[in-house]
Amino acid sequence: MKQLIRNLLLVSVAFILVFVFLVLGIIFQQERSRTNLAGHGGENKLALADQYAKAGRILDRQGIILASSEHGQRRYAEDPLLASALVQTIGDYSHNIANTIEERYQAELTGSNRGFFKQLVFDLKGQGLKGSDLRLSLDADLCRKAAELLEPYRASMVVLNYQTGEILCLVNTPLVAPDQVIHWQNIEEGSLFNKALLGQYTPGSTFKLITDAAWISSDQFQPDYQVQCKGREPLLGPGSVLENRQDAGHGLLDRSQALALSCNHYFGQLALNVGAMQLFKTAENFAFNAPLSLDKLSVMPSQLKISPQLDDYTLSWLAIGQPIEGQKLTVSPLHLAMISGAIAQGGQMMEPHLLAEVLNPGSSRGELTQPRTAYIVGTRSSMELLAQDMIYAVQHGMAQGAQVSGQVVGGKTGTAEHAGQVGDNQSNSLFTGFLQNPECPLAISLVVENQWVDVSAIAGQILAYALDKQA
């Protein structure tokens, strides 16, 4: 009997200890959640600093540290240029920049998203206060190279693997250092805005890829269709599209020649052939007016809004990516890269992602992000024709700067006019293209604001650098 009583006492004490431990754990978790919410709302920067004191690391695809916590301080990439190049994407622990990895993955980085029993396991291992590491698909070297090339401009670049959707490079300028953001000092206008994800740019002649796709997929398609370029003479008379780069015009052009020379007359005529609804439908097939996402980060959808009474004059301008008369046409750099990737991939537009895996404390591997198809933009046969047009444009046309020795590159340049801040006309320079290499299948987009730049040459340098790294 005494032994039974003793055993019952021992069980009771053990039960009480476990109960107390569970209660303390719940209180601890609730306090972490409360602090997390306060900091997330921008109400308690000291709380955020305390949370991130033991937050997990953010790593690039090779394990290069992009953010880490040491001695109670949150630090960013050791290379100042790299840290500045990625600040709009990685973010800052103070959350002065929204829509970043630091902000959107705060719970994972600080470990505040764990369930009670999972947290209990980490507590028993002595790792309860440590957050999880995040490994991204970004290539730090490629991002740094992009920052070097773009630093003189106000620009945005995206490079992705069009077979997997992995984002390898996502860089915006002007550059700003993480410390400047945290202490809110010397912030240049526009330096905190992630143009690659949230930018709404007029696509200019890059939209001719959509017009070309509409023609190729239409019932009226003729592979050898030709148009006589009229130069500065408007296609339909005053108010319609014209070719302002050639007084005498390009002459008689077929489809590949027209894309290579970016002939406005040719693509204006194609839109008249297929009609507004076919052009609109094709744009929507390419994910205009459709939701886009990048893991937990927000992406601004590209838009095409046209009036039901769209006349041929207005349609001719829309076909070359320059909307007038109240029509709306915008694209983000991320979507622009996805478009070229889908063409190179035979019509399969992959869902983009930055997060490769989440690594819990003490774990060597996490759950890998799997490739997923976002949209099917067209048939394989039609995309092969479009890809060949883009390859011809790099070999013989205005995108020749994108050539990479010994490689097959396709691309399309664009210039888009828009109203400046003081009412004057400004022009952005755009490029979208792909590297057709099974070992290095890359799609790229580039936008440089308010000036003409040979963006195809910058794209060519980045693609060549990525290939050298692959070798």
C-alpha positions as CSV (number, residue, x, y, z in Angstrom):
1,M,0.0,0.0,0.0
2,K,2.8,2.4,0.9
3,Q,4.5,1.7,-2.5
4,L,1.2,2.4,-4.3
5,I,0.8,5.7,-2.4
6,R,4.4,6.6,-3.3
7,N,3.8,5.9,-6.9
8,L,0.6,7.9,-7.0
9,L,2.5,10.8,-5.4
10,L,5.2,10.6,-8.0
11,V,2.7,10.5,-10.8
12,S,0.9,13.5,-9.3
13,V,4.1,15.5,-9.0
14,A,5.0,14.6,-12.6
15,F,1.6,15.6,-13.8
16,I,1.7,18.9,-11.9
17,L,5.2,19.6,-13.4
18,V,4.1,18.9,-16.9
19,F,0.9,21.0,-16.4
20,V,3.0,23.9,-15.1
21,F,5.4,23.5,-18.0
22,L,2.5,23.5,-20.5
23,V,0.9,26.6,-19.0
24,L,4.3,28.4,-19.0
25,G,4.8,27.4,-22.6
26,I,1.4,28.7,-23.6
27,I,2.0,32.0,-21.8
28,F,5.4,32.3,-23.5
29,Q,3.9,31.6,-26.9
30,Q,1.0,34.1,-26.4
31,E,3.5,36.8,-25.3
32,R,5.6,36.1,-28.5
33,S,2.5,36.4,-30.6
34,R,1.4,39.6,-28.9
35,T,4.8,41.2,-29.4
36,N,4.9,40.0,-33.0
37,L,1.6,41.6,-33.8
38,A,2.6,44.9,-32.1
39,G,5.8,45.0,-34.0
40,H,4.2,44.0,-37.3
41,G,1.9,47.0,-37.1
42,G,4.8,49.3,-36.8
43,E,3.8,50.1,-33.2
44,N,6.9,48.8,-31.4
45,K,10.3,48.9,-33.2
46,L,12.1,47.9,-30.0
47,A,9.9,44.8,-29.9
48,L,10.9,44.0,-33.5
49,A,14.6,44.5,-32.8
50,D,14.2,42.1,-29.8
51,Q,12.5,39.5,-32.0
52,Y,15.0,39.7,-34.7
53,A,17.9,39.4,-32.2
54,K,17.7,35.6,-32.6
55,A,15.9,35.4,-36.0
56,G,16.9,32.9,-38.6
57,R,19.2,33.7,-41.5
58,I,18.2,34.5,-45.0
59,L,20.5,32.7,-47.5
60,D,21.0,32.8,-51.3
61,R,20.8,29.6,-53.3
62,Q,24.5,28.8,-52.6
63,G,24.3,29.6,-48.9
64,I,25.7,33.2,-49.0
65,I,24.3,35.1,-46.0
66,L,21.9,37.9,-47.0
67,A,20.6,38.5,-43.4
68,S,21.6,37.1,-40.0
69,S,21.4,37.9,-36.3
70,E,24.7,38.0,-34.3
71,H,25.2,39.2,-30.8
72,G,21.6,40.5,-30.6
73,Q,21.9,42.5,-33.8
74,R,20.3,42.0,-37.2
75,R,22.9,42.3,-40.0
76,Y,22.7,42.2,-43.7
77,A,24.9,41.0,-46.5
78,E,28.6,41.7,-45.8
79,D,29.1,43.1,-49.3
80,P,27.6,46.7,-49.2
81,L,26.7,46.7,-52.9
82,L,24.9,43.3,-52.5
83,A,23.1,44.5,-49.4
84,S,21.9,47.6,-51.2
85,A,20.9,45.7,-54.3
86,L,18.5,43.4,-52.4
87,V,17.1,45.7,-49.7
88,Q,13.8,46.2,-51.5
89,T,13.4,42.4,-51.6
90,I,15.1,41.2,-48.4
91,G,13.8,44.2,-46.5
92,D,14.8,45.4,-43.0
93,Y,13.9,44.2,-39.5
94,S,12.3,47.5,-38.7
95,H,9.8,46.9,-41.6
96,N,10.2,50.4,-43.0
97,I,9.9,48.7,-46.3
98,A,6.8,46.6,-46.8
99,N,6.2,43.6,-49.0
100,T,9.7,42.0,-48.2
101,I,11.0,38.7,-47.0
102,E,11.8,40.2,-43.6
103,E,8.2,41.4,-43.2
104,R,6.2,38.7,-44.9
105,Y,8.2,35.8,-43.4
106,Q,8.6,37.4,-39.9
107,A,6.8,34.4,-38.3
108,E,9.1,31.9,-39.8
109,L,12.3,33.9,-39.2
110,T,11.4,34.5,-35.5
111,G,9.8,31.1,-34.9
112,S,6.5,32.6,-33.7
113,N,4.4,30.5,-36.1
114,R,5.2,27.2,-34.5
115,G,2.5,25.2,-32.8
116,F,2.7,24.4,-29.1
117,F,4.1,20.9,-29.3
118,K,6.5,21.8,-32.1
119,Q,7.8,24.6,-30.0
120,L,8.0,22.3,-27.0
121,V,10.4,20.0,-28.9
122,F,12.6,23.0,-29.8
123,D,12.5,24.2,-26.2
124,L,13.6,20.7,-25.0
125,K,16.5,20.8,-27.5
126,G,17.5,24.3,-26.2
127,Q,16.6,25.9,-29.6
128,G,13.3,27.3,-28.6
129,L,14.2,31.0,-29.1
130,K,15.8,30.4,-32.5
131,G,14.0,31.2,-35.7
132,S,14.1,29.2,-38.9
133,D,16.5,29.9,-41.8
134,L,15.2,30.7,-45.2
135,R,17.1,29.7,-48.4
136,L,16.1,31.7,-51.4
137,S,16.5,31.0,-55.1
138,L,18.4,34.3,-55.6
139,D,22.0,34.1,-56.9
140,A,23.9,36.7,-54.9
141,D,26.7,37.1,-57.5
142,L,24.2,37.6,-60.3
143,C,22.4,40.2,-58.2
144,R,25.6,42.0,-57.5
145,K,26.5,42.1,-61.1
146,A,23.1,43.5,-62.0
147,A,23.5,46.2,-59.4
148,E,26.9,47.2,-60.9
149,L,25.3,47.5,-64.4
150,L,22.2,49.3,-63.2
151,E,23.6,51.7,-60.6
152,P,23.8,54.7,-63.0
153,Y,20.1,54.4,-63.8
154,R,16.7,54.2,-62.2
155,A,15.9,50.7,-63.3
156,S,14.7,47.2,-62.6
157,M,15.9,43.8,-63.7
158,V,14.5,40.3,-63.2
159,V,16.2,37.0,-64.2
160,L,14.4,33.7,-63.7
161,N,14.7,30.1,-64.7
162,Y,11.8,29.6,-67.0
163,Q,11.6,25.8,-66.5
164,T,11.3,26.0,-62.7
165,G,10.1,29.6,-62.0
166,E,13.1,30.2,-59.7
167,I,14.0,33.9,-59.4
168,L,17.7,34.2,-59.7
169,C,18.0,38.0,-59.8
170,L,15.7,40.8,-58.7
171,V,17.3,44.2,-58.5
172,N,16.0,47.7,-58.4
173,T,17.8,51.1,-58.5
174,P,18.4,53.7,-57.1
175,L,20.3,51.7,-54.4
176,V,19.9,52.3,-50.7
177,A,21.7,50.7,-47.8
178,P,19.8,48.7,-45.1
179,D,21.2,51.0,-42.4
180,Q,19.8,54.0,-44.2
181,V,16.4,52.4,-44.3
182,I,16.5,51.3,-40.6
183,H,17.5,54.8,-39.4
184,W,15.5,56.5,-42.1
185,Q,18.4,58.7,-43.3
186,N,19.3,59.9,-46.8
187,I,16.5,58.0,-48.6
188,E,16.4,58.8,-52.3
189,E,13.0,59.1,-53.9
190,G,12.0,55.8,-55.4
191,S,14.7,53.7,-53.7
192,L,12.3,51.8,-51.4
193,F,9.9,50.8,-54.2
194,N,10.2,47.3,-55.6
195,K,9.6,48.2,-59.2
196,A,10.1,44.6,-60.3
197,L,7.0,43.4,-58.5
198,L,4.9,46.6,-58.1
199,G,5.9,48.7,-61.1
200,Q,3.2,49.5,-63.7
201,Y,5.0,50.3,-66.9
202,T,3.7,50.9,-70.4
203,P,5.3,48.0,-72.3
204,G,5.9,49.9,-75.6
205,S,7.2,47.6,-78.4
206,T,7.6,44.6,-76.1
207,F,3.8,44.3,-76.4
208,K,4.3,43.5,-80.1
209,L,5.1,39.9,-78.8
210,I,1.4,39.8,-77.8
211,T,0.2,41.2,-81.1
212,D,2.4,38.7,-82.9
213,A,1.0,35.9,-80.8
214,A,-2.6,37.1,-81.6
215,W,-1.8,37.0,-85.3
216,I,-0.1,33.6,-85.2
217,S,-3.0,32.0,-83.3
218,S,-5.8,33.6,-85.4
219,D,-7.8,31.9,-88.2
220,Q,-6.4,34.5,-90.7
221,F,-2.8,33.7,-90.0
222,Q,-0.5,33.5,-93.1
223,P,3.1,32.5,-92.4
224,D,4.5,34.6,-95.3
225,Y,2.2,37.7,-94.8
226,Q,4.0,40.9,-95.7
227,V,3.2,44.6,-95.1
228,Q,4.7,47.7,-96.9
229,C,6.0,50.0,-94.2
230,K,5.0,53.6,-95.0
231,G,7.6,55.4,-92.8
232,R,6.2,58.6,-91.3
233,E,2.9,58.3,-93.3
234,P,0.2,57.2,-90.8
235,L,-1.2,53.8,-91.3
236,L,-4.8,54.9,-91.5
237,G,-4.5,58.6,-91.9
238,P,-4.0,61.4,-89.3
239,G,-4.2,60.0,-85.7
240,S,-3.2,56.4,-86.5
241,V,0.1,54.7,-85.9
242,L,3.2,55.7,-87.9
243,E,6.8,54.7,-88.1
244,N,8.7,57.7,-86.9
245,R,12.2,56.2,-87.0
246,Q,12.3,55.8,-90.8
247,D,11.3,58.6,-93.2
248,A,11.1,56.3,-96.2
249,G,9.9,53.3,-94.2
250,H,11.3,49.8,-93.8
251,G,10.0,48.6,-97.2
252,L,8.2,45.3,-97.7
253,L,8.5,43.2,-94.5
254,D,7.6,39.7,-93.4
255,R,6.8,38.8,-89.7
256,S,10.3,38.0,-88.5
257,Q,11.8,41.1,-90.2
258,A,9.1,43.3,-88.7
259,L,9.8,42.1,-85.2
260,A,13.5,42.5,-85.7
261,L,13.1,46.1,-86.9
262,S,10.1,46.7,-84.5
263,C,8.0,48.1,-87.4
264,N,5.0,50.0,-86.1
265,H,3.2,49.8,-89.4
266,Y,3.4,46.0,-89.5
267,F,2.1,45.3,-86.1
268,G,-0.6,48.0,-86.4
269,Q,-1.8,46.2,-89.5
270,L,-1.8,42.9,-87.7
271,A,-4.1,44.2,-85.0
272,L,-6.5,45.5,-87.7
273,N,-6.4,42.0,-89.2
274,V,-7.2,40.1,-86.0
275,G,-9.4,42.8,-84.3
276,A,-9.5,44.1,-80.8
277,M,-11.2,41.1,-79.2
278,Q,-8.6,38.6,-80.5
279,L,-5.8,40.9,-79.3
280,F,-7.5,41.3,-75.9
281,K,-8.0,37.5,-75.6
282,T,-4.4,36.8,-76.4
283,A,-3.2,39.3,-73.8
284,E,-5.4,37.7,-71.2
285,N,-3.9,34.3,-72.2
286,F,-0.5,35.8,-71.4
287,A,-1.9,36.7,-67.8
288,F,-2.8,40.3,-68.4
289,N,-5.6,41.1,-66.0
290,A,-4.8,37.9,-64.0
291,P,-3.5,37.5,-60.5
292,L,0.2,37.1,-60.1
293,S,2.1,36.1,-56.9
294,L,5.6,35.5,-55.7
295,D,5.3,33.2,-52.6
296,K,4.0,35.5,-49.8
297,L,5.0,38.7,-51.7
298,S,2.4,40.9,-53.5
299,V,2.8,41.4,-57.2
300,M,0.9,44.1,-59.1
301,P,-1.1,42.5,-61.9
302,S,-0.5,43.7,-65.5
303,Q,-3.5,45.4,-67.0
304,L,-5.2,45.8,-70.3
305,K,-8.4,47.8,-70.2
306,I,-10.1,48.7,-73.5
307,S,-13.4,50.5,-74.3
308,P,-16.1,48.6,-76.1
309,Q,-16.1,51.3,-78.8
310,L,-12.4,50.9,-79.6
311,D,-11.8,52.3,-83.1
312,D,-9.1,51.2,-85.5
313,Y,-7.0,54.3,-84.9
314,T,-6.8,53.6,-81.2
315,L,-6.3,49.9,-81.8
316,S,-3.3,50.5,-84.1
317,W,-1.6,52.3,-81.2
318,L,-2.5,49.6,-78.7
319,A,-1.0,47.0,-80.9
320,I,2.5,48.6,-80.5
321,G,2.1,48.9,-76.8
322,Q,1.3,52.6,-76.6
323,P,-2.3,53.1,-75.4
324,I,-4.1,56.3,-76.1
325,E,-7.6,57.8,-75.7
326,G,-8.2,56.4,-72.2
327,Q,-7.1,52.8,-72.8
328,K,-4.9,51.2,-70.1
329,L,-2.0,48.9,-70.7
330,T,0.7,48.2,-68.0
331,V,3.2,45.4,-67.2
332,S,5.5,44.7,-64.3
333,P,9.2,43.7,-64.9
334,L,8.4,40.3,-63.3
335,H,5.6,39.6,-65.7
336,L,7.6,40.8,-68.6
337,A,10.3,38.1,-67.8
338,M,7.5,35.5,-67.3
339,I,6.2,36.3,-70.8
340,S,9.5,35.5,-72.5
341,G,9.9,32.5,-70.3
342,A,6.5,31.1,-71.4
343,I,7.5,31.6,-75.1
344,A,10.8,29.8,-74.6
345,Q,9.0,27.1,-72.6
346,G,6.5,26.4,-75.5
347,G,3.6,28.1,-73.9
348,Q,4.0,27.0,-70.2
349,M,4.3,30.0,-67.9
350,M,5.7,28.8,-64.6
351,E,4.7,30.2,-61.2
352,P,7.6,32.4,-60.0
353,H,9.1,31.8,-56.6
354,L,11.9,33.1,-54.3
355,L,11.6,30.8,-51.4
356,A,13.5,27.6,-52.0
357,E,13.2,26.0,-48.5
358,V,12.6,26.7,-44.8
359,L,15.2,25.2,-42.5
360,N,14.2,24.7,-38.9
361,P,16.9,25.0,-36.2
362,G,19.1,21.9,-36.3
363,S,17.8,20.8,-39.7
364,S,20.0,20.3,-42.7
365,R,17.1,20.1,-45.2
366,G,13.7,21.6,-45.4
367,E,10.7,21.1,-47.7
368,L,11.7,22.3,-51.2
369,T,9.4,24.5,-53.2
370,Q,8.2,22.5,-56.2
371,P,7.8,24.0,-59.7
372,R,4.2,24.7,-60.6
373,T,2.6,25.9,-63.9
374,A,0.8,29.2,-63.5
375,Y,-0.8,29.6,-67.0
376,I,-0.7,28.0,-70.4
377,V,-0.4,31.0,-72.8
378,G,-0.7,29.3,-76.2
379,T,0.1,26.2,-78.2
380,R,3.6,24.8,-78.5
381,S,3.6,25.3,-82.3
382,S,2.6,29.0,-82.0
383,M,5.1,29.7,-79.3
384,E,7.9,28.1,-81.4
385,L,7.1,30.5,-84.2
386,L,7.2,33.4,-81.8
387,A,10.4,32.3,-80.2
388,Q,12.0,32.1,-83.7
389,D,10.9,35.7,-84.4
390,M,12.6,36.8,-81.1
391,I,15.8,34.8,-82.0
392,Y,15.9,36.5,-85.4
393,A,15.5,39.9,-83.7
394,V,18.6,39.3,-81.6
395,Q,20.6,37.9,-84.6
396,H,19.6,40.6,-87.1
397,G,17.5,43.3,-85.5
398,M,17.3,46.0,-82.8
399,A,18.0,43.5,-80.0
400,Q,21.5,42.5,-81.3
401,G,23.1,43.7,-78.1
402,A,21.7,40.7,-76.3
403,Q,23.8,38.3,-78.3
404,V,26.0,35.8,-76.3
405,S,28.8,34.1,-78.1
406,G,27.9,30.5,-79.1
407,Q,24.4,30.8,-77.6
408,V,20.8,31.0,-78.9
409,V,19.2,34.2,-77.4
410,G,15.8,35.6,-78.2
411,G,14.6,39.1,-77.3
412,K,12.5,42.2,-77.9
413,T,13.3,45.8,-77.1
414,G,10.8,48.5,-76.4
415,T,10.5,52.2,-75.9
416,A,7.5,53.6,-74.1
417,E,6.5,57.2,-73.9
418,H,4.8,58.6,-70.8
419,A,4.1,62.0,-69.3
420,G,6.9,63.3,-67.0
421,Q,6.4,64.9,-63.6
422,V,6.4,68.4,-65.1
423,G,4.2,67.5,-68.1
424,D,7.0,66.8,-70.5
425,N,7.2,63.5,-72.5
426,Q,9.7,60.9,-71.1
427,S,10.6,57.5,-72.5
428,N,11.4,54.3,-70.7
429,S,13.7,51.6,-72.3
430,L,12.6,48.0,-72.0
431,F,13.9,44.6,-72.9
432,T,12.5,41.1,-72.5
433,G,14.2,37.9,-73.7
434,F,15.4,34.4,-73.1
435,L,18.5,32.2,-73.2
436,Q,17.7,29.0,-75.0
437,N,20.1,26.7,-73.2
438,P,19.0,23.4,-71.5
439,E,21.7,23.8,-68.8
440,C,20.9,27.5,-68.2
441,P,17.3,28.2,-69.2
442,L,16.9,31.9,-68.4
443,A,14.3,34.6,-69.1
444,I,15.2,38.2,-68.4
445,S,13.4,41.6,-68.3
446,L,14.9,45.0,-67.9
447,V,13.3,48.5,-67.6
448,V,15.4,51.7,-67.5
449,E,13.3,54.8,-66.7
450,N,13.2,58.2,-68.4
451,Q,16.1,57.7,-70.9
452,W,17.1,55.7,-73.9
453,V,19.6,53.0,-73.1
454,D,20.8,50.0,-75.1
455,V,19.0,47.7,-72.6
456,S,19.6,44.7,-74.9
457,A,23.4,45.1,-74.3
458,I,22.9,45.1,-70.6
459,A,20.8,42.0,-70.8
460,G,23.5,40.3,-72.9
461,Q,26.1,41.0,-70.3
462,I,24.0,39.5,-67.5
463,L,23.2,36.4,-69.6
464,A,26.9,35.9,-70.4
465,Y,27.8,36.3,-66.7
466,A,25.2,33.8,-65.7
467,L,26.6,31.3,-68.2
468,D,30.1,31.8,-67.0
469,K,28.9,31.1,-63.5
470,Q,27.2,28.0,-64.7
471,A,30.4,26.7,-66.3
